[in-house]
Amino acid sequence: MAARPLVARQPNERLQALIQEAACSNAGLARRVNLVGAEHGLDLRYDKTSVARWLRGQQPRGRAPGIIAEALGRKLTRAVTIDEIGMANGKNLAAGVGLQFAPSVPAAVEQVSELWRSDVGRREFLTGRTVAASALVEPSRDWLISGADPQVARTAGPRVGTADVEAVRATTAALSELDHRFGSGHVRPVVVHYLNSVVSGLLAGSYREAVGRDLFAAVARLTELAGYMAVDTGQPGLAQRYYIQALRLSQAAGDRGYGGYVLAAGMSHLAGPLGNPREITQLARAAQEGTRGQVTPRVESMFLAAEARGHAVLGDGRACQVAAGQALAAFERAESATDAGDDPPWIAHFDSAYLADELAHSHRDLGQPVPAARRAEEALAQLDERRARRRAIGLLLLADAQVQQREIDRACHTGGRAVELLSGLRSERGQEYLDAFRQRLEPFEQEPVVREFTSRSRMEAAA
């Protein structure tokens, strides 16, 4: 293949560093590239002189950069991108990392691994708070129309078995529990480093088809959790990248239900900050459409509750009432079913407390404080005491409804309980609810109980 120079024909230091890291000679890399190319149906005939030209700044055309990245990735037992080997041909690929629904499984592994690597490296483009509506809607469309991935098995790299998959699941469960108790500010760095240092190596390993599907399912769950943690640390722009990749990984796992969950529980909740709340409902409906006939009543209930919240944000009380009624009916079917064991593990947390909380949010957004308070109390009464963040948010939701009913003393007492919980958490999401409650109290700022609450909450925040 003919070669073209990189900008200003500069030496490719990125490629040089990776070759050194892989402890690979120029001739050895050339052989590996030719072998990988043959697997992809390409007749490549590179040698050590070819590699020397790449190091001087030339770049091969066509699919060769991707083949080189894959060859080095196999030697390093982790995914390597063409951006990482310095062969992006001058394009700013980094800014788009994680925002696409990849067309193939190898491309999905490459993209999500680059996202983890960039996150660990604290790349500047990841830190913005902006959420692009198209970056949520387009992947959901791609997910809706994409067929199943025919194969995910790999034959190169270290062997990955069921024990490795179980380790990812167990790690996810442990990190999720810590997140519920202490907030994402304490836990998210651990999750991201684990994804980048351990999980990326597993995805780049060799595994049978069944193990591969289970691996992608486990990694999708952990990636979704990392997305939620980005929300809880005030990084919605980063969260959308994680959610999109969790959606793609669920497709590789062959789990349409979990893909719908990512849309309804994750991506739809991000749509609010866009100023176009219609997308909340659209994403929840996409989840329903893409999983029709493939999920249990409990999962259906969760998707419908998400749709109801979207209608509430839009101020459409009638549509919200219909969706909420359907969510309650589906939940009743789930509770009375004799085959509840068919529910997937990832929906186990969607219990009556979770549903009541969703409905309380809907009533709040519709300006209905009485049913909002009733549902919030219902949720709190059934919520596990260890769910500190959920309890704090539920208490502030209840306090907000109490203010709307002009029960100021009760509201400040309820808010004070939330402040106690938040003092032990590092949660931007919890802080946002507290800030919103303080704003709700502003018309009553001369009330002694309000002054006392405001002073106390600020002292707790400064402690």
C-alpha positions in Angstrom: 0.0 0.0 0.0 1.2 3.5 -0.7 2.0 5.7 2.2 1.2 9.3 3.0 3.1 11.6 5.4 1.7 12.8 8.7 1.4 16.5 9.2 4.9 18.1 8.9 6.4 14.6 8.5 7.1 14.4 12.2 8.6 11.3 13.8 5.8 9.1 15.2 6.7 9.1 18.9 3.4 7.5 20.0 4.1 4.4 17.8 7.7 4.3 19.0 6.6 4.3 22.7 4.1 1.5 22.1 6.7 -0.7 20.3 9.0 -0.2 23.2 6.3 -1.0 25.7 5.4 -4.2 23.8 9.1 -5.2 23.7 8.7 -5.8 20.0 11.3 -5.4 17.2 10.5 -3.7 14.0 10.6 -7.0 12.1 8.5 -8.7 14.8 5.8 -6.0 14.5 5.8 -6.3 10.7 5.2 -10.1 11.0 2.4 -9.6 13.5 0.7 -6.9 11.3 0.9 -9.2 8.2 -0.7 -12.1 10.2 -3.5 -10.0 11.6 -4.1 -8.6 8.1 -4.4 -12.1 6.7 -7.1 -12.8 9.3 -9.0 -9.9 7.9 -8.5 -11.1 4.3 -5.7 -8.6 3.5 -2.4 -9.6 1.7 0.0 -7.4 3.6 3.8 -7.7 3.0 5.3 -5.3 5.5 8.9 -5.7 6.8 11.2 -3.9 9.2 11.8 -1.2 6.7 8.1 -0.5 6.5 8.0 -0.1 10.3 11.0 2.3 10.2 9.1 4.4 7.7 6.1 4.6 10.0 8.3 5.7 12.8 9.7 8.5 10.6 6.2 9.8 10.0 4.7 8.0 7.1 1.2 6.5 7.4 -0.1 3.5 5.5 -3.5 3.9 3.7 -6.7 2.1 4.0 -7.3 -0.3 6.8 -3.7 -0.7 7.7 -3.6 1.7 10.7 -6.4 -0.3 12.3 -4.5 -3.6 11.7 -1.3 -2.2 13.2 -3.3 -1.1 16.3 -4.8 -4.5 16.6 -1.5 -6.2 16.3 0.1 -4.1 19.0 -3.0 -4.5 21.1 -2.7 -8.3 21.0 1.0 -8.1 22.0 0.1 -5.7 24.9 -3.1 -7.7 25.8 -5.3 -4.6 25.7 -7.1 -2.6 23.1 -5.0 0.0 21.2 -6.6 2.7 19.0 -5.2 4.3 15.8 -5.2 7.6 17.7 -2.9 6.0 20.3 -0.4 4.8 17.6 -0.3 8.3 16.1 -2.1 7.3 12.9 -5.3 9.4 13.2 -4.2 11.3 10.0 -4.5 14.7 11.7 -8.2 14.1 12.7 -9.3 15.1 16.2 -10.7 11.7 17.0 -10.4 12.2 20.7 -13.2 14.6 21.1 -15.7 12.1 19.7 -14.5 9.2 21.9 -17.5 7.3 23.3 -20.2 9.3 21.4 -20.8 6.7 18.6 -22.6 3.4 18.5 -19.9 1.4 16.9 -20.8 -0.7 13.8 -18.9 -3.8 14.9 -17.8 -5.5 18.1 -14.0 -4.9 17.5 -14.8 -1.2 16.9 -16.9 -1.1 20.1 -14.1 -2.6 22.1 -11.6 -0.1 20.7 -14.0 2.8 21.4 -14.9 1.9 25.0 -11.2 1.1 25.8 -10.2 4.6 24.5 -12.9 6.2 26.6 -11.6 4.5 29.8 -8.0 5.4 28.9 -9.0 9.0 28.3 -10.9 9.2 31.5 -8.0 7.8 33.5 -5.8 10.3 31.8 -8.3 13.1 32.7 -8.4 14.3 29.1 -9.8 17.8 29.0 -12.5 17.1 26.4 -14.2 14.8 28.9 -14.7 17.3 31.7 -17.4 19.5 30.2 -20.9 19.6 31.5 -22.5 19.8 28.1 -24.9 17.1 26.9 -25.7 16.9 23.2 -29.2 15.8 22.4 -28.1 14.2 19.1 -25.5 12.2 21.0 -28.3 10.6 23.0 -30.9 10.2 20.2 -28.7 8.9 17.4 -27.3 5.9 19.3 -30.8 5.0 20.4 -31.8 5.0 16.8 -28.8 2.8 15.8 -29.6 0.4 18.7 -33.2 0.2 17.5 -32.4 -0.7 13.9 -29.2 -2.8 14.5 -29.3 -6.5 14.1 -27.7 -8.9 16.6 -23.9 -9.2 16.5 -23.3 -12.6 14.9 -20.1 -13.4 16.8 -18.1 -12.0 19.6 -15.6 -14.9 20.3 -11.9 -14.1 20.0 -8.9 -16.4 19.5 -6.1 -14.0 20.2 -4.8 -12.9 23.6 -4.8 -14.4 27.1 -7.6 -16.9 27.8 -10.7 -15.4 29.5 -13.0 -17.8 31.4 -16.1 -17.8 33.5 -14.1 -17.0 36.6 -13.0 -13.8 35.1 -16.5 -12.8 34.2 -17.7 -13.6 37.7 -14.9 -11.4 39.1 -16.2 -8.5 37.1 -19.7 -9.1 38.4 -18.6 -9.4 42.0 -16.5 -6.2 41.7 -19.4 -4.4 40.2 -21.7 -5.4 43.0 -19.2 -4.3 45.7 -18.5 -1.0 44.0 -22.2 -0.4 43.6 -22.8 -1.0 47.3 -20.1 1.5 48.2 -21.5 4.0 45.8 -25.0 3.8 47.5 -23.5 4.3 50.9 -20.8 7.0 50.3 -21.6 8.6 47.0 -19.7 8.5 43.7 -17.1 11.0 44.7 -15.5 8.3 46.8 -15.8 5.5 44.3 -15.7 6.6 40.7 -11.9 6.8 40.4 -11.6 3.2 41.5 -14.2 2.1 38.9 -12.5 3.9 36.0 -9.0 2.5 36.9 -10.4 -1.0 37.2 -12.1 -0.7 33.8 -8.9 0.6 32.2 -6.4 -1.7 33.9 -8.3 -5.0 34.2 -11.4 -5.0 32.1 -9.8 -3.7 28.9 -7.4 -6.6 29.1 -10.2 -9.1 29.3 -12.0 -7.6 26.3 -8.7 -7.9 24.3 -8.3 -11.6 25.4 -9.5 -14.8 23.9 -12.9 -16.3 24.8 -15.5 -18.7 23.6 -18.8 -17.4 22.3 -20.8 -18.0 25.5 -18.1 -16.6 27.7 -17.8 -13.6 25.4 -21.5 -12.8 25.6 -21.4 -13.0 29.4 -18.3 -10.9 29.5 -19.9 -8.1 27.4 -23.0 -8.2 29.6 -20.9 -7.9 32.8 -18.8 -5.0 31.3 -22.0 -3.3 30.1 -23.3 -3.3 33.7 -20.1 -1.8 35.1 -19.8 0.8 32.3 -23.4 1.9 33.0 -22.5 2.2 36.7 -19.6 4.4 35.7 -22.0 6.5 33.7 -24.3 7.0 36.7 -21.2 7.9 38.8 -20.3 10.5 36.3 -23.8 12.0 36.8 -23.4 11.9 40.6 -20.1 13.7 40.3 -21.5 16.5 38.1 -20.2 15.3 34.8 -23.2 14.8 32.5 -21.1 15.2 29.3 -18.9 12.3 30.4 -21.9 10.3 31.6 -23.5 10.3 28.1 -20.3 8.7 26.7 -20.4 5.9 29.2 -24.1 5.3 28.7 -23.7 5.1 24.9 -20.9 2.6 25.3 -22.9 0.6 27.8 -25.7 0.5 25.2 -23.3 -0.8 22.6 -21.8 -3.4 24.9 -25.3 -4.7 25.8 -25.9 -5.2 22.1 -22.7 -7.3 21.9 -24.0 -9.3 24.9 -27.2 -10.0 23.1 -29.2 -8.5 25.9 -31.8 -6.2 24.4 -33.5 -5.8 27.8 -30.4 -4.3 29.4 -30.0 -2.0 26.4 -33.5 -0.7 27.1 -32.6 -0.2 30.7 -29.6 1.9 29.7 -31.9 4.1 27.6 -34.7 4.4 30.1 -32.8 4.6 33.4 -29.7 6.3 32.2 -29.9 8.2 29.0 -33.4 9.5 29.4 -32.5 11.1 32.8 -29.7 12.9 31.1 -32.0 14.5 28.5 -33.5 16.9 31.0 -30.5 19.3 31.1 -30.8 19.7 27.3 -33.7 22.1 27.5 -35.7 19.7 25.4 -37.4 17.3 27.8 -39.2 15.6 24.9 -36.2 13.4 24.6 -36.9 11.9 28.1 -40.1 10.4 26.8 -38.6 9.5 23.4 -35.8 7.5 24.9 -38.1 5.7 27.3 -40.4 4.8 24.4 -37.4 3.6 22.4 -36.6 1.3 25.2 -40.1 -0.1 25.1 -40.2 -0.5 21.3 -36.8 -2.1 21.2 -37.6 -4.7 23.8 -41.2 -5.5 23.0 -42.1 -9.0 23.9 -38.5 -9.6 25.3 -38.7 -8.3 28.9 -40.6 -9.2 32.1 -43.4 -7.1 33.6 -41.0 -5.6 36.2 -38.8 -4.3 33.4 -41.8 -3.0 31.5 -42.9 -1.1 34.6 -39.5 0.6 34.9 -39.6 1.7 31.3 -43.2 3.1 31.7 -42.3 4.9 34.9 -39.5 6.6 33.0 -41.9 7.6 30.3 -44.3 9.1 32.9 -41.5 11.3 34.2 -40.9 12.6 30.8 -44.5 13.5 30.3 -44.5 15.2 33.8 -41.5 17.4 32.9 -43.4 18.4 29.7 -46.4 19.3 31.9 -48.6 16.7 30.2 -50.6 15.5 33.2 -53.0 13.3 31.2 -50.2 11.4 29.4 -48.3 11.1 32.6 -51.3 9.6 34.3 -51.7 7.0 31.5 -48.1 6.0 31.6 -48.0 5.9 35.4 -51.1 3.7 35.5 -49.5 1.3 33.0 -46.4 1.2 35.1 -48.4 0.4 38.2 -50.3 -2.3 36.4 -47.1 -3.9 35.1 -45.6 -3.8 38.5 -48.6 -5.5 40.0 -48.3 -8.3 37.4 -44.6 -8.6 38.3 -45.4 -8.9 42.1 -48.1 -11.5 41.5 -46.2 -13.6 39.0 -45.3 -17.1 39.9 -42.2 -16.9 37.6 -40.6 -13.8 39.2 -37.3 -15.7 38.9 -37.3 -14.8 35.2 -36.4 -11.2 36.1 -32.9 -10.4 35.1 -30.5 -9.6 38.0 -30.0 -6.0 37.0 -33.7 -5.1 37.6 -33.8 -6.5 41.1 -33.5 -3.0 42.6 -36.7 -1.8 40.9 -39.0 -2.5 43.8 -42.0 -0.7 45.2 -39.8 1.9 46.8 -38.1 2.7 43.5 -41.5 3.0 41.6 -43.0 5.2 44.3 -39.9 7.5 44.1 -40.4 7.7 40.3 -44.0 8.6 40.7 -43.2 11.2 43.4 -40.9 12.9 41.0 -43.6 13.0 38.4 -46.1 14.5 40.8 -43.5 17.1 41.9 -42.9 18.2 38.3 -46.6 18.5 37.7 -47.0 20.7 40.7 -49.0 18.2 42.7 -47.5 18.4 46.2 -50.1 16.2 48.0 -49.6 13.0 45.9 -45.9 13.8 45.6 -45.5 13.8 49.4 -47.6 10.6 49.7 -45.4 8.8 47.2 -42.2 10.1 48.7 -43.2 8.9 52.1 -44.2 5.5 50.6 -40.7 5.2 49.0 -38.9 6.2 52.2 -40.8 3.7 54.3 -39.7 0.8 52.2 -36.1 2.0 51.3 -33.1 0.1 52.7 -31.4 2.1 55.4 -28.0 1.5 53.6 -29.1 3.4 50.6 -27.9 6.7 52.0 -28.0 8.7 48.8 -31.4 7.5 47.8 -32.7 8.3 51.3 -31.3 11.8 51.2 -32.8 12.5 47.8 -36.1 11.0 48.9 -36.2 13.2 52.0 -35.5 16.3 50.0 -38.2 15.4 47.6 -40.6 15.0 50.5 -39.4 18.3 52.0 -40.0 20.1 48.7 -43.6 18.8 48.6 -44.1 19.9 52.2 -42.9 23.5 51.4 -45.4 23.6 48.5 -48.1 22.8 51.1 -46.7 25.6 53.3 -45.7 23.1 56.0 -42.5 25.0 56.6 -41.6 23.5 60.0 -42.1 20.0 58.8 -40.1 20.7 55.6 -37.1 22.1 57.5 -37.2 19.1 59.8 -37.3 16.7 56.9 -34.6 18.6 55.1 -32.4 18.5 58.2 -32.5 14.7 58.1 -31.4 14.8 54.5 -28.5 17.2 55.4 -27.3 14.7 58.0 -27.1 11.9 55.4 -25.5 14.2 52.8 -22.7 15.1 55.3 -21.4 11.6 54.9 -21.7 11.5 51.1 -19.8 12.9 48.2 -22.7 13.3 45.8 -23.2 16.1 43.4 -26.7 14.8 42.6 -27.6 15.0 46.3 -26.2 18.5 46.5 -28.3 19.6 43.5 -31.5 18.4 45.3 -30.4 20.3 48.4 -29.7 23.5 46.4 -33.2 23.2 44.8 -34.8 22.8 48.2 -33.0 25.9 49.5 -34.4 27.8 46.6 -37.9 26.6 47.4 -37.4 28.0 50.9 -36.3 31.5 49.8 -39.8 33.1 50.0 -39.9 32.1 53.7 -36.3 33.1 54.5 -37.4 35.4 57.4 -39.0 32.5 59.2 -36.8 31.5 62.2 -37.0 27.8 61.3 -35.8 28.5 57.8 -32.9 30.7 59.1 -31.9 27.9 61.4 -32.0 25.3 58.7 -30.0 27.4 56.3 -27.3 28.1 58.9 -27.1 24.4 59.9 -26.9 23.1 56.3 -24.1 25.5 55.5 -22.2 24.5 58.6 -22.6 20.8 57.7 -21.3 21.6 54.1 -18.3 23.4 55.5 -17.4 20.6 58.0 
